[in-house]
């Protein structure tokens, strides 16, 4: 069900929350999308650390599954909370972008 929704129609909520509401019963986790495809295609191991991927979801069980997937792929997942809070941190919307969008960060386990 493709949909086009101007940012002003989202009424301050992240687009992922809008999508989650459109697909009732679905388990939605926003993740991996704050990095471009070229960065995601690189080895997640970086100079002794692991590339960070941010996750946001209103479904803790689904977020845990994607957290495990990210770990198994070699990434360092960081949970940002729910879609209305954490989702906004990694959203590119109109002229207002989240503070963490396109941030290529590396976590070093001590």
LINURDA-V443097 format. One record per residue. N is the residue number from 1. SS is DSSP state (a for helix, b for strand, c for the rest). PHI is phi in whole degrees, 0 to 359 (none if undefined). Layout:
# LINURDA-V443097
n=N ss=SS phi=PHI
n=N ss=SS phi=PHI
This chain:
# LINURDA-V443097
n=1 ss=c phi=none
n=2 ss=c phi=295
n=3 ss=c phi=216
n=4 ss=c phi=246
n=5 ss=c phi=221
n=6 ss=c phi=298
n=7 ss=a phi=308
n=8 ss=a phi=293
n=9 ss=a phi=283
n=10 ss=a phi=280
n=11 ss=c phi=52
n=12 ss=c phi=80
n=13 ss=c phi=268
n=14 ss=c phi=292
n=15 ss=a phi=300
n=16 ss=a phi=296
n=17 ss=a phi=293
n=18 ss=a phi=299
n=19 ss=a phi=295
n=20 ss=a phi=301
n=21 ss=a phi=289
n=22 ss=a phi=289
n=23 ss=c phi=244
n=24 ss=c phi=306
n=25 ss=c phi=91
n=26 ss=c phi=284
n=27 ss=c phi=253
n=28 ss=c phi=254
n=29 ss=b phi=233
n=30 ss=b phi=273
n=31 ss=b phi=197
n=32 ss=c phi=70
n=33 ss=c phi=271
n=34 ss=c phi=276
n=35 ss=c phi=249
n=36 ss=c phi=290
n=37 ss=a phi=301
n=38 ss=a phi=296
n=39 ss=a phi=288
n=40 ss=a phi=297
n=41 ss=c phi=286
n=42 ss=c phi=283
n=43 ss=c phi=299
n=44 ss=c phi=290
n=45 ss=b phi=279
n=46 ss=b phi=229
n=47 ss=c phi=45
n=48 ss=c phi=86
n=49 ss=b phi=239
n=50 ss=b phi=233
n=51 ss=b phi=297
n=52 ss=b phi=277
n=53 ss=b phi=236
n=54 ss=b phi=267
n=55 ss=b phi=233
n=56 ss=b phi=221
n=57 ss=b phi=197
n=58 ss=c phi=266
n=59 ss=c phi=242
n=60 ss=a phi=300
n=61 ss=a phi=293
n=62 ss=a phi=295
n=63 ss=a phi=297
n=64 ss=a phi=296
n=65 ss=a phi=296
n=66 ss=a phi=287
n=67 ss=a phi=302
n=68 ss=a phi=296
n=69 ss=a phi=301
n=70 ss=a phi=301
n=71 ss=a phi=301
n=72 ss=a phi=296
n=73 ss=a phi=278
n=74 ss=c phi=100
n=75 ss=c phi=272
n=76 ss=b phi=250
n=77 ss=b phi=285
n=78 ss=b phi=232
n=79 ss=b phi=278
n=80 ss=c phi=260
n=81 ss=c phi=104
n=82 ss=c phi=286
n=83 ss=c phi=297
n=84 ss=c phi=289
n=85 ss=c phi=257
n=86 ss=a phi=293
n=87 ss=a phi=300
n=88 ss=a phi=293
n=89 ss=a phi=290
n=90 ss=c phi=239
n=91 ss=c phi=252
n=92 ss=b phi=255
n=93 ss=b phi=223
n=94 ss=c phi=54
n=95 ss=c phi=261
n=96 ss=b phi=246
n=97 ss=b phi=250
n=98 ss=c phi=296
n=99 ss=c phi=294
n=100 ss=c phi=254
n=101 ss=c phi=295
n=102 ss=c phi=64
n=103 ss=c phi=277
n=104 ss=c phi=263
n=105 ss=c phi=250
n=106 ss=b phi=235
n=107 ss=b phi=257
n=108 ss=c phi=250
n=109 ss=c phi=282
n=110 ss=c phi=266
